Amino acid sequence: MLRSGVKTFEEAQTKAEEFVSSKNKLARLLCVSMRKAKQNYEFLLAPWESLQILFRMIRAWLGGRYSPPILTLLGGIAALVYFFEPFDMIPDPIPVLGYLDDAAVITAVVRMNLTEISRFRNWETSFRNRQLQKY
């Protein structure tokens, strides 16, 4: 289906460019990554909120509601590609350690984009407020 074959974050970054050009593929990646995150919640406690922010930002971009800088978008997609790939630097099936590298990548991408993440969260709050005012 969406097997990307990435082993490193650099390979995930290259693959992210393909997903930006195909919103259908990106929507599928988002869906399967969200499902994988829910199924493996206990291994993702530390980066959970960061992962959820990436999901929401990419979903808002897909819906045409939010436009992050391209490098932020590519970094977020690359983090999802890396997270989705089960056989990366530390294969996911390895108990306890399998998601350690995924958590590190997610955290690093969010930290590198803190200014934009803050901007997105402010936009998200104002967007919700505008939606509530409509009703």
N, CA, C and O atoms as a MOPAC input file, in Angstrom:
PM7 MOZYME 1SCF
protein

 N      0.82600 1    -1.19100 1     0.00000 1
 C      0.00000 1     0.00000 1     0.00000 1
 C      0.86900 1     1.25300 1     0.00000 1
 O      1.15200 1     1.80800 1    -1.06200 1
 N      1.29200 1     1.70200 1     1.17400 1
 C      2.08900 1     2.91900 1     1.26200 1
 C      3.52800 1     2.63600 1     1.67200 1
 O      4.24500 1     3.56800 1     2.03600 1
 N      3.96600 1     1.40900 1     1.62800 1
 C      5.31700 1     1.08400 1     2.08600 1
 C      6.32400 1     1.99700 1     1.40400 1
 O      6.38800 1     2.09100 1     0.17800 1
 N      7.09500 1     2.65400 1     2.23000 1
 C      8.01800 1     3.64500 1     1.69600 1
 C      9.44300 1     3.12500 1     1.58300 1
 O     10.21600 1     3.63500 1     0.77200 1
 N      9.80800 1     2.13100 1     2.36900 1
 C     11.14300 1     1.57300 1     2.29700 1
 C     12.22500 1     2.45600 1     2.88900 1
 O     13.40200 1     2.22700 1     2.61000 1
 N     11.88300 1     3.45900 1     3.69700 1
 C     12.89100 1     4.33900 1     4.27000 1
 C     13.54500 1     3.68500 1     5.47200 1
 O     12.90500 1     2.93900 1     6.21500 1
 N     14.81100 1     3.96800 1     5.65400 1
 C     15.55800 1     3.48800 1     6.81500 1
 C     16.08300 1     4.66400 1     7.64800 1
 O     16.34400 1     4.50800 1     8.84100 1
 N     16.23600 1     5.83000 1     7.02800 1
 C     16.77300 1     6.99700 1     7.72300 1
 C     15.81100 1     8.17700 1     7.55800 1
 O     14.92900 1     8.16300 1     6.69900 1
 N     16.00200 1     9.18700 1     8.39300 1
 C     15.16500 1    10.37200 1     8.28500 1
 C     15.44200 1    11.10100 1     6.97200 1
 O     14.53000 1    11.69600 1     6.39800 1
 N     16.67100 1    11.06500 1     6.49300 1
 C     16.99400 1    11.70400 1     5.20900 1
 C     16.19400 1    11.06900 1     4.07100 1
 O     15.70300 1    11.76900 1     3.18500 1
 N     16.06700 1     9.75300 1     4.09900 1
 C     15.25400 1     9.06800 1     3.09000 1
 C     13.78400 1     9.44500 1     3.24000 1
 O     13.06700 1     9.57400 1     2.24800 1
 N     13.34000 1     9.62200 1     4.47900 1
 C     11.95500 1    10.03600 1     4.72100 1
 C     11.71300 1    11.44100 1     4.18500 1
 O     10.63500 1    11.72300 1     3.66100 1
 N     12.70200 1    12.32900 1     4.31000 1
 C     12.56600 1    13.68300 1     3.77000 1
 C     12.41600 1    13.65700 1     2.25400 1
 O     11.60700 1    14.39800 1     1.69600 1
 N     13.18300 1    12.81800 1     1.59500 1
 C     13.07200 1    12.68400 1     0.14300 1
 C     11.69700 1    12.15300 1    -0.23100 1
 O     11.07300 1    12.64100 1    -1.17300 1
 N     11.23100 1    11.16700 1     0.49500 1
 C      9.91200 1    10.58000 1     0.23300 1
 C      8.79100 1    11.58600 1     0.49200 1
 O      7.75100 1    11.53800 1    -0.16600 1
 N      8.99800 1    12.49700 1     1.44800 1
 C      7.98100 1    13.50200 1     1.79200 1
 C      7.63000 1    14.36600 1     0.58500 1
 O      6.47600 1    14.76300 1     0.42300 1
 N      8.60000 1    14.65300 1    -0.24900 1
 C      8.35200 1    15.47100 1    -1.43800 1
 C      7.34200 1    14.79900 1    -2.36800 1
 O      6.52800 1    15.47700 1    -2.99400 1
 N      7.39300 1    13.47900 1    -2.45800 1
 C      6.42600 1    12.74600 1    -3.28200 1
 C      5.01300 1    12.88300 1    -2.71000 1
 O      4.04300 1    13.00100 1    -3.46000 1
 N      4.90300 1    12.86800 1    -1.39100 1
 C      3.59700 1    12.97800 1    -0.76000 1
 C      2.99500 1    14.36800 1    -0.91600 1
 O      1.77600 1    14.50100 1    -1.03300 1
 N      3.83200 1    15.40800 1    -0.91900 1
 C      3.32600 1    16.77500 1    -1.10200 1
 C      2.68400 1    16.92100 1    -2.47000 1
 O      1.69500 1    17.63700 1    -2.62400 1
 N      3.24200 1    16.24600 1    -3.45700 1
 C      2.71100 1    16.37900 1    -4.82000 1
 C      1.49600 1    15.49400 1    -5.07700 1
 O      0.86600 1    15.60600 1    -6.12900 1
 N      1.15800 1    14.62200 1    -4.14200 1
 C     -0.01900 1    13.77700 1    -4.29900 1
 C     -0.85400 1    13.81600 1    -3.01700 1
 O     -0.58300 1    13.09400 1    -2.05800 1
 N     -1.86000 1    14.66700 1    -3.02500 1
 C     -2.68400 1    14.81900 1    -1.82500 1
 C     -3.42300 1    13.53400 1    -1.46500 1
 O     -3.69600 1    13.29200 1    -0.28900 1
 N     -3.75300 1    12.70400 1    -2.45800 1
 C     -4.40200 1    11.42700 1    -2.16200 1
 C     -3.47800 1    10.50300 1    -1.38100 1
 O     -3.89300 1     9.88400 1    -0.40100 1
 N     -2.21600 1    10.41100 1    -1.82000 1
 C     -1.24600 1     9.58000 1    -1.11000 1
 C     -0.99000 1    10.13600 1     0.28500 1
 O     -0.84900 1     9.38100 1     1.24700 1
 N     -0.93200 1    11.46300 1     0.38700 1
 C     -0.70500 1    12.08000 1     1.68800 1
 C     -1.88100 1    11.82500 1     2.62600 1
 O     -1.68300 1    11.57000 1     3.81400 1
 N     -3.08500 1    11.89100 1     2.10700 1
 C     -4.27000 1    11.61000 1     2.92600 1
 C     -4.23300 1    10.16900 1     3.43600 1
 O     -4.59000 1     9.91400 1     4.58700 1
 N     -3.80800 1     9.22900 1     2.59800 1
 C     -3.68800 1     7.83100 1     3.02900 1
 C     -2.60200 1     7.67800 1     4.08800 1
 O     -2.78600 1     6.96500 1     5.07400 1
 N     -1.46100 1     8.35600 1     3.88100 1
 C     -0.38400 1     8.30900 1     4.86900 1
 C     -0.87300 1     8.85100 1     6.20900 1
 O     -0.59000 1     8.27300 1     7.25800 1
 N     -1.59400 1     9.94000 1     6.17200 1
 C     -2.13800 1    10.53300 1     7.39000 1
 C     -3.06800 1     9.54600 1     8.09300 1
 O     -2.99300 1     9.37300 1     9.31000 1
 N     -3.92600 1     8.91400 1     7.33600 1
 C     -4.89000 1     7.95600 1     7.88500 1
 C     -4.19000 1     6.75700 1     8.52700 1
 O     -4.50600 1     6.39700 1     9.66100 1
 N     -3.24900 1     6.14000 1     7.82200 1
 C     -2.58300 1     4.95400 1     8.37000 1
 C     -1.66600 1     5.32400 1     9.53300 1
 O     -1.49200 1     4.53000 1    10.45700 1
 N     -1.08100 1     6.51600 1     9.49800 1
 C     -0.22800 1     6.95800 1    10.60600 1
 C     -1.05700 1     7.21700 1    11.85000 1
 O     -0.63700 1     6.88000 1    12.95700 1
 N     -2.23700 1     7.81600 1    11.68000 1
 C     -3.12100 1     8.05900 1    12.81800 1
 C     -3.57700 1     6.73500 1    13.42900 1
 O     -3.64500 1     6.59500 1    14.65000 1
 N     -3.88700 1     5.77600 1    12.57400 1
 C     -4.30300 1     4.45200 1    13.05800 1
 C     -3.15900 1     3.77900 1    13.82400 1
 O     -3.36900 1     3.20900 1    14.89400 1
 N     -1.95400 1     3.85200 1    13.26400 1
 C     -0.79500 1     3.24300 1    13.92000 1
 C     -0.53000 1     3.92300 1    15.26600 1
 O     -0.20000 1     3.25500 1    16.24600 1
 N     -0.67500 1     5.24100 1    15.31400 1
 C     -0.45600 1     5.97200 1    16.56100 1
 C     -1.44900 1     5.52200 1    17.62700 1
 O     -1.06500 1     5.28800 1    18.77300 1
 N     -2.71700 1     5.40000 1    17.26100 1
 C     -3.73700 1     4.97200 1    18.22800 1
 C     -3.46100 1     3.55800 1    18.73300 1
 O     -3.65500 1     3.26800 1    19.91300 1
 N     -3.01100 1     2.68500 1    17.84200 1
 C     -2.74100 1     1.29900 1    18.22400 1
 C     -1.50700 1     1.17400 1    19.11700 1
 O     -1.36500 1     0.19700 1    19.85300 1
 N     -0.61800 1     2.16400 1    19.05000 1
 C      0.64600 1     2.09500 1    19.79300 1
 C      0.80100 1     3.25800 1    20.77400 1
 O      1.91100 1     3.70000 1    21.07000 1
 N     -0.31300 1     3.73000 1    21.25800 1
 C     -0.33800 1     4.89100 1    22.14900 1
 C      0.64100 1     4.76200 1    23.32000 1
 O      1.34500 1     5.71800 1    23.64600 1
 N      0.68800 1     3.60100 1    23.94600 1
 C      1.52400 1     3.43300 1    25.13800 1
 C      3.00800 1     3.62900 1    24.85100 1
 O      3.76900 1     3.97100 1    25.75600 1
 N      3.43000 1     3.41800 1    23.60800 1
 C      4.83200 1     3.61800 1    23.25200 1
 C      5.11500 1     5.05500 1    22.82300 1
 O      6.27000 1     5.42700 1    22.61800 1
 N      4.07800 1     5.84800 1    22.68900 1
 C      4.21200 1     7.20800 1    22.16700 1
 C      3.77900 1     8.27700 1    23.16500 1
 O      3.44700 1     9.39400 1    22.76700 1
 N      3.77800 1     7.95500 1    24.43300 1
 C      3.30100 1     8.91300 1    25.42900 1
 C      4.08000 1    10.22500 1    25.38100 1
 O      3.47700 1    11.29800 1    25.41000 1
 N      5.39400 1    10.15800 1    25.31000 1
 C      6.20700 1    11.37700 1    25.33200 1
 C      5.93800 1    12.28400 1    24.12300 1
 O      5.73400 1    13.48400 1    24.31000 1
 N      5.93000 1    11.75900 1    22.90000 1
 C      5.72000 1    12.65400 1    21.75800 1
 C      4.25800 1    12.74400 1    21.31300 1
 O      3.97700 1    13.28300 1    20.24200 1
 N      3.32500 1    12.22700 1    22.11500 1
 C      1.92900 1    12.13600 1    21.67100 1
 C      1.37100 1    13.48300 1    21.21800 1
 O      0.81700 1    13.58400 1    20.12300 1
 N      1.50900 1    14.50900 1    22.04200 1
 C      0.94800 1    15.82200 1    21.69600 1
 C      1.61800 1    16.38300 1    20.44100 1
 O      0.94700 1    16.96500 1    19.58900 1
 N      2.93200 1    16.21000 1    20.32500 1
 C      3.64000 1    16.68100 1    19.13500 1
 C      3.13200 1    15.97900 1    17.87900 1
 O      2.93700 1    16.61100 1    16.84000 1
 N      2.92200 1    14.68700 1    17.98200 1
 C      2.41000 1    13.92300 1    16.84800 1
 C      1.01300 1    14.39100 1    16.46400 1
 O      0.69600 1    14.51600 1    15.28100 1
 N      0.18000 1    14.65000 1    17.47000 1
 C     -1.18100 1    15.12700 1    17.19500 1
 C     -1.16600 1    16.49100 1    16.51500 1
 O     -1.99300 1    16.75300 1    15.64200 1
 N     -0.24200 1    17.35700 1    16.90300 1
 C     -0.12000 1    18.67300 1    16.25700 1
 C      0.26200 1    18.49400 1    14.79200 1
 O     -0.30200 1    19.15300 1    13.91900 1
 N      1.21500 1    17.60800 1    14.51800 1
 C      1.60100 1    17.35400 1    13.12400 1
 C      0.40800 1    16.82700 1    12.32600 1
 O      0.17300 1    17.26500 1    11.20000 1
 N     -0.33800 1    15.89700 1    12.90100 1
 C     -1.53100 1    15.37800 1    12.21900 1
 C     -2.49100 1    16.51500 1    11.87600 1
 O     -2.96900 1    16.61300 1    10.74600 1
 N     -2.77000 1    17.37100 1    12.85800 1
 C     -3.74300 1    18.44700 1    12.63900 1
 C     -3.24500 1    19.46300 1    11.62300 1
 O     -4.02200 1    19.94000 1    10.79500 1
 N     -1.96200 1    19.80100 1    11.67400 1
 C     -1.42400 1    20.78100 1    10.72900 1
 C     -1.46400 1    20.23800 1     9.29900 1
 O     -1.84800 1    20.95600 1     8.37600 1
 N     -1.08100 1    19.00500 1     9.11500 1
 C     -1.09400 1    18.41900 1     7.77400 1
 C     -2.53100 1    18.27800 1     7.27800 1
 O     -2.81200 1    18.51800 1     6.10300 1
 N     -3.43300 1    17.89100 1     8.16400 1
 C     -4.84800 1    17.79100 1     7.78400 1
 C     -5.40600 1    19.16600 1     7.39200 1
 O     -6.17600 1    19.27400 1     6.43800 1
 N     -5.02200 1    20.20600 1     8.12100 1
 C     -5.47400 1    21.56600 1     7.78300 1
 C     -4.90000 1    22.00600 1     6.43400 1
 O     -5.57500 1    22.68400 1     5.66000 1
 N     -3.65200 1    21.61800 1     6.15600 1
 C     -3.05600 1    21.95300 1     4.85400 1
 C     -3.78400 1    21.19600 1     3.73900 1
 O     -4.09700 1    21.76600 1     2.69400 1
 N     -4.04700 1    19.90900 1     3.97400 1
 C     -4.76700 1    19.11200 1     2.97000 1
 C     -6.13500 1    19.71200 1     2.67300 1
 O     -6.58700 1    19.69400 1     1.52800 1
 N     -6.79100 1    20.24100 1     3.69100 1
 C     -8.11200 1    20.83900 1     3.52300 1
 C     -8.07500 1    22.25600 1     2.97200 1
 O     -9.12300 1    22.86900 1     2.76800 1
 N     -6.87800 1    22.78200 1     2.72900 1
 C     -6.75700 1    24.12900 1     2.17900 1
 C     -7.05600 1    25.23200 1     3.18400 1
 O     -7.29300 1    26.37700 1     2.79900 1
 N     -7.04500 1    24.89500 1     4.46500 1
 C     -7.37100 1    25.88700 1     5.48800 1
 C     -6.14200 1    26.55200 1     6.07500 1
 O     -6.24400 1    27.65200 1     6.61800 1
 N     -4.98000 1    25.91300 1     5.98100 1
 C     -3.76700 1    26.44000 1     6.59800 1
 C     -2.60200 1    26.21400 1     5.65400 1
 O     -2.53100 1    25.18800 1     4.97700 1
 N     -1.69200 1    27.16800 1     5.61000 1
 C     -0.56400 1    27.07200 1     4.69800 1
 C      0.75600 1    27.28700 1     5.44300 1
 O      1.24300 1    28.41400 1     5.52800 1
 N      1.33200 1    26.21200 1     5.98000 1
 C      2.62100 1    26.34700 1     6.66400 1
 C      3.74500 1    26.53500 1     5.64700 1
 O      3.56300 1    26.23400 1     4.46700 1
 N      4.88700 1    27.01900 1     6.08100 1
 C      6.04100 1    27.07900 1     5.17300 1
 C      6.34100 1    25.68200 1     4.63600 1
 O      6.15500 1    24.68800 1     5.33800 1
 N      6.79600 1    25.61600 1     3.41400 1
 C      7.01200 1    24.32300 1     2.76400 1
 C      7.99500 1    23.44800 1     3.54200 1
 O      7.81300 1    22.23300 1     3.61100 1
 N      9.02900 1    24.04600 1     4.12600 1
 C      9.99300 1    23.22900 1     4.87200 1
 C      9.37200 1    22.63400 1     6.13600 1
 O      9.71400 1    21.51800 1     6.52800 1
 N      8.46800 1    23.36600 1     6.76900 1
 C      7.75700 1    22.82600 1     7.92600 1
 C      6.85200 1    21.68100 1     7.49800 1
 O      6.81100 1    20.63400 1     8.14300 1
 N      6.13400 1    21.88800 1     6.41100 1
 C      5.25600 1    20.84800 1     5.88700 1
 C      6.04600 1    19.60000 1     5.52100 1
 O      5.66200 1    18.49100 1     5.89000 1
 N      7.14200 1    19.77400 1     4.80100 1
 C      7.97100 1    18.62600 1     4.41100 1
 C      8.54000 1    17.91300 1     5.63300 1
 O      8.59200 1    16.68300 1     5.66300 1
 N      8.96600 1    18.67000 1     6.63900 1
 C      9.48600 1    18.05600 1     7.86000 1
 C      8.42100 1    17.24200 1     8.57500 1
 O      8.68800 1    16.13700 1     9.04600 1
 N      7.20900 1    17.79100 1     8.65600 1
 C      6.11200 1    17.06900 1     9.28700 1
 C      5.75800 1    15.79800 1     8.54300 1
 O      5.54100 1    14.75200 1     9.15500 1
 N      5.70100 1    15.88600 1     7.22700 1
 C      5.39200 1    14.70000 1     6.41100 1
 C      6.50600 1    13.67300 1     6.54500 1
 O      6.23900 1    12.47600 1     6.65700 1
 N      7.75700 1    14.13500 1     6.53500 1
 C      8.89000 1    13.21700 1     6.68300 1
 C      8.81600 1    12.49000 1     8.03300 1
 O      9.11500 1    11.29900 1     8.11500 1
 N      8.41900 1    13.20600 1     9.08300 1
 C      8.27400 1    12.56100 1    10.39200 1
 C      7.19900 1    11.47600 1    10.33700 1
 O      7.36100 1    10.41300 1    10.93700 1
 N      6.09700 1    11.74000 1     9.61500 1
 C      5.04100 1    10.72000 1     9.48600 1
 C      5.52300 1     9.53700 1     8.66000 1
 O      5.22400 1     8.38800 1     8.98600 1
 N      6.26300 1     9.80800 1     7.59800 1
 C      6.80800 1     8.71900 1     6.77200 1
 C      7.70900 1     7.84000 1     7.63500 1
 O      7.61500 1     6.61300 1     7.60200 1
 N      8.58300 1     8.48300 1     8.40600 1
 C      9.50500 1     7.73800 1     9.26700 1
 C      8.73000 1     6.94600 1    10.31900 1
 O      9.04700 1     5.78800 1    10.58900 1
 N      7.72500 1     7.56800 1    10.90500 1
 C      6.89900 1     6.89900 1    11.90600 1
 C      6.16100 1     5.70600 1    11.30600 1
 O      6.07600 1     4.65000 1    11.93400 1
 N      5.63300 1     5.86500 1    10.10900 1
 C      4.86000 1     4.80300 1     9.47000 1
 C      5.72500 1     3.59800 1     9.12500 1
 O      5.28200 1     2.45600 1     9.24400 1
 N      6.95100 1     3.85100 1     8.70100 1
 C      7.84600 1     2.77400 1     8.27900 1
 C      8.24900 1     1.91500 1     9.48000 1
 O      8.89800 1     2.42000 1    10.39700 1
 N      7.87700 1     0.61700 1     9.49600 1
 C      8.17800 1    -0.21100 1    10.67200 1
 C      9.64200 1    -0.63300 1    10.77700 1
 O     10.11200 1    -0.93800 1    11.87300 1
 N     10.36300 1    -0.65600 1     9.67600 1
 C     11.74300 1    -1.13500 1     9.70500 1
 C     12.69600 1     0.00500 1     9.39300 1
 O     13.35200 1     0.02200 1     8.35200 1
 N     12.76100 1     0.96200 1    10.32000 1
 C     13.65600 1     2.09900 1    10.18400 1
 C     14.91000 1     1.81900 1    11.01700 1
 O     15.30100 1     0.66100 1    11.16400 1
 N     15.53600 1     2.84500 1    11.55700 1
 C     16.78800 1     2.65900 1    12.29600 1
 C     16.65400 1     1.63200 1    13.42500 1
 O     17.49300 1     0.74200 1    13.56400 1
 N     15.60400 1     1.75900 1    14.22100 1
 C     15.30000 1     0.74500 1    15.24400 1
 C     13.93800 1     0.17100 1    14.86100 1
 O     12.92300 1     0.84500 1    15.03400 1
 N     13.89200 1    -1.05000 1    14.35000 1
 C     12.62500 1    -1.62400 1    13.88700 1
 C     11.54600 1    -1.61200 1    14.97300 1
 O     11.80400 1    -1.96600 1    16.12400 1
 N     10.35000 1    -1.20500 1    14.59300 1
 C      9.23200 1    -1.07900 1    15.53200 1
 C      8.90400 1    -2.37100 1    16.28200 1
 O      8.50300 1    -2.30100 1    17.44400 1
 N      9.05800 1    -3.55500 1    15.66300 1
 C      8.72700 1    -4.78300 1    16.40400 1
 C      9.62400 1    -5.06200 1    17.61500 1
 O      9.28700 1    -5.92300 1    18.42700 1
 N     10.76400 1    -4.35500 1    17.76400 1
 C     11.62700 1    -4.57700 1    18.92400 1
 C     10.92600 1    -3.99500 1    20.15100 1
 O     10.66400 1    -2.79300 1    20.20400 1
 N     10.62300 1    -4.84000 1    21.13400 1
 C      9.89500 1    -4.36500 1    22.31600 1
 C     10.58400 1    -3.17700 1    22.98700 1
 O     11.80900 1    -3.14200 1    23.09800 1
 N      9.81600 1    -2.24000 1    23.41700 1
 C     10.19800 1    -1.03000 1    24.13300 1
 C     11.01600 1    -0.06300 1    23.26400 1
 O     10.65900 1     1.11000 1    23.15700 1
 N     12.07600 1    -0.52100 1    22.65900 1
 C     12.96000 1     0.36100 1    21.89300 1
 C     12.44600 1     0.70400 1    20.49900 1
 O     12.88600 1     1.68600 1    19.90100 1
 N     11.52800 1    -0.09000 1    19.98200 1
 C     11.08800 1     0.06000 1    18.59500 1
 C     10.56400 1     1.42800 1    18.21000 1
 O     10.71600 1     1.84900 1    17.06300 1
 N      9.95400 1     2.12300 1    19.14100 1
 C      9.40600 1     3.44100 1    18.83100 1
 C     10.27100 1     4.57600 1    19.35400 1
 O      9.90000 1     5.74300 1    19.22900 1
 N     11.40600 1     4.25500 1    19.93000 1
 C     12.28400 1     5.27000 1    20.48900 1
 C     12.79800 1     6.22200 1    19.41300 1
 O     12.79900 1     7.43800 1    19.60800 1
 N     13.23200 1     5.67800 1    18.28600 1
 C     13.72300 1     6.54600 1    17.21000 1
 C     12.58400 1     7.34600 1    16.57900 1
 O     12.77700 1     8.49800 1    16.19000 1
 N     11.40600 1     6.74300 1    16.47800 1
 C     10.25100 1     7.46500 1    15.93700 1
 C      9.91200 1     8.66000 1    16.82500 1
 O      9.66000 1     9.76000 1    16.33500 1
 N      9.90800 1     8.42800 1    18.13500 1
 C      9.61700 1     9.50500 1    19.08300 1
 C     10.65800 1    10.60800 1    18.98000 1
 O     10.31900 1    11.79000 1    19.04500 1
 N     11.92500 1    10.23400 1    18.81900 1
 C     12.99700 1    11.22600 1    18.70200 1
 C     12.83300 1    12.06900 1    17.43600 1
 O     13.03600 1    13.28300 1    17.46800 1
 N     12.46900 1    11.43200 1    16.32900 1
 C     12.27400 1    12.15600 1    15.07000 1
 C     11.09800 1    13.12500 1    15.19000 1
 O     11.20800 1    14.28600 1    14.79600 1
 N      9.98800 1    12.65700 1    15.72500 1
 C      8.80300 1    13.50700 1    15.88200 1
 C      9.13600 1    14.70800 1    16.75500 1
 O      8.80000 1    15.84200 1    16.41300 1
 N      9.79300 1    14.46000 1    17.87800 1
 C     10.16200 1    15.53600 1    18.79200 1
 C     11.12100 1    16.51600 1    18.13100 1
 O     10.96300 1    17.72900 1    18.27500 1
 N     12.10500 1    16.00800 1    17.41300 1
 C     13.07900 1    16.88200 1    16.75500 1
 C     12.41300 1    17.76500 1    15.69800 1
 O     12.71100 1    18.95600 1    15.60900 1
 N     11.52200 1    17.19400 1    14.90700 1
 C     10.84000 1    17.97500 1    13.87000 1
 C     10.00600 1    19.08400 1    14.50300 1
 O     10.01600 1    20.21800 1    14.02500 1
 N      9.29400 1    18.76600 1    15.56000 1
 C      8.47500 1    19.79000 1    16.22600 1
 C      9.36300 1    20.86000 1    16.84300 1
 O      9.06400 1    22.04800 1    16.72700 1
 N     10.43900 1    20.46500 1    17.49100 1
 C     11.35000 1    21.45800 1    18.10100 1
 C     11.99400 1    22.35800 1    17.05800 1
 O     12.17800 1    23.55000 1    17.30600 1
 N     12.33800 1    21.81400 1    15.90300 1
 C     12.94200 1    22.63200 1    14.84000 1
 C     11.94000 1    23.62800 1    14.26200 1
 O     12.32600 1    24.59800 1    13.61000 1
 N     10.66400 1    23.38700 1    14.50200 1
 C      9.61200 1    24.22000 1    13.92800 1
 C      8.73300 1    24.86200 1    14.99600 1
 O      7.54700 1    25.09500 1    14.76300 1
 N      9.30100 1    25.14900 1    16.16300 1
 C      8.50100 1    25.66600 1    17.27900 1
 C      7.77300 1    26.96100 1    16.93800 1
 O      6.62300 1    27.14300 1    17.33700 1
 N      8.41700 1    27.85400 1    16.21300 1
 C      7.77100 1    29.12000 1    15.85900 1
 C      6.54200 1    28.85700 1    15.00200 1
 O      5.48000 1    29.43200 1    15.24100 1
 N      6.68100 1    27.99500 1    14.01000 1
 C      5.55000 1    27.69600 1    13.13900 1
 C      4.48300 1    26.88400 1    13.87400 1
 O      3.29000 1    27.07200 1    13.63800 1
 N      4.90100 1    25.99500 1    14.75100 1
 C      3.93900 1    25.21800 1    15.54400 1
 C      3.11700 1    26.17400 1    16.40700 1
 O      1.90100 1    26.02000 1    16.52700 1
 N      3.77400 1    27.14800 1    16.99900 1
 C      3.07000 1    28.14800 1    17.81100 1
 C      2.08900 1    28.93900 1    16.95100 1
 O      0.95200 1    29.18300 1    17.35600 1
 N      2.53600 1    29.33300 1    15.77000 1
 C      1.66600 1    30.05200 1    14.82800 1
 C      0.44800 1    29.20800 1    14.46000 1
 O     -0.68100 1    29.69600 1    14.42500 1
 N      0.70600 1    27.92900 1    14.18800 1
 C     -0.38800 1    27.02300 1    13.83200 1
 C     -1.38100 1    26.89900 1    14.98000 1
 O     -2.59100 1    26.95300 1    14.75800 1
 N     -0.89100 1    26.73300 1    16.19300 1
 C     -1.79300 1    26.57700 1    17.34000 1
 C     -2.62800 1    27.83500 1    17.55700 1
 O     -3.80400 1    27.74600 1    17.90800 1
 N     -2.02800 1    29.00500 1    17.35000 1
 C     -2.79600 1    30.25400 1    17.44500 1
 C     -3.84600 1    30.31700 1    16.34200 1
 O     -4.98500 1    30.71300 1    16.58700 1
 N     -3.46400 1    29.92900 1    15.12900 1
 C     -4.41100 1    29.90800 1    14.00900 1
 C     -5.55500 1    28.94700 1    14.32700 1
 O     -6.72300 1    29.26500 1    14.10000 1
 N     -5.21400 1    27.77700 1    14.85000 1
 C     -6.19600 1    26.74400 1    15.16700 1
 C     -7.23100 1    27.27000 1    16.17200 1
 O     -8.43100 1    27.04200 1    16.01900 1
 N     -6.75300 1    27.96500 1    17.18600 1
 C     -7.65400 1    28.53000 1    18.19100 1
 C     -8.57900 1    29.57400 1    17.56500 1
 O     -9.78500 1    29.56600 1    17.81200 1
 N     -8.01500 1    30.46500 1    16.75800 1
 C     -8.85600 1    31.49400 1    16.13300 1
 C     -9.80300 1    30.87800 1    15.10900 1
 O    -10.92900 1    31.35100 1    14.95600 1
 N     -9.37500 1    29.84000 1    14.41000 1
 C    -10.23900 1    29.14600 1    13.45100 1
 C    -11.43400 1    28.52900 1    14.17500 1
 O    -12.57300 1    28.66600 1    13.72800 1
 N    -11.17300 1    27.85500 1    15.28500 1
 C    -12.26800 1    27.26000 1    16.06300 1
 C    -13.22300 1    28.30800 1    16.57800 1
 O    -14.44000 1    28.12300 1    16.54600 1
 N    -12.66800 1    29.42600 1    17.06200 1
 C    -13.51900 1    30.51000 1    17.56100 1
 C    -14.40500 1    31.06600 1    16.44300 1
 O    -15.58400 1    31.34800 1    16.66000 1
 N    -13.83600 1    31.21900 1    15.25700 1
 C    -14.64300 1    31.71000 1    14.11700 1
 C    -15.74700 1    30.72300 1    13.76700 1
 O    -16.86500 1    31.12000 1    13.44000 1
 N    -15.42600 1    29.43200 1    13.83600 1
 C    -16.43600 1    28.40900 1    13.53600 1
 C    -17.55500 1    28.43500 1    14.56500 1
 O    -18.72600 1    28.28200 1    14.21700 1
 N    -17.20000 1    28.62800 1    15.82700 1
 C    -18.21000 1    28.68500 1    16.88500 1
 C    -19.10000 1    29.92100 1    16.74600 1
 O    -20.29200 1    29.86400 1    17.04800 1
 N    -18.52700 1    31.03100 1    16.29300 1
 C    -19.29800 1    32.26700 1    16.12900 1
 C    -20.32000 1    32.15300 1    15.02900 1
 O    -21.30800 1    32.88700 1    15.02600 1
 N    -20.10700 1    31.24800 1    14.09100 1
 C    -21.05100 1    31.05200 1    12.99300 1
 C    -22.36300 1    30.45700 1    13.48700 1
 O    -23.40500 1    30.61500 1    12.85200 1
 N    -22.30300 1    29.76700 1    14.63200 1
 C    -23.49300 1    29.05700 1    15.12200 1
 C    -24.10900 1    29.77400 1    16.24900 1
 O    -25.12000 1    29.32400 1    16.78900 1

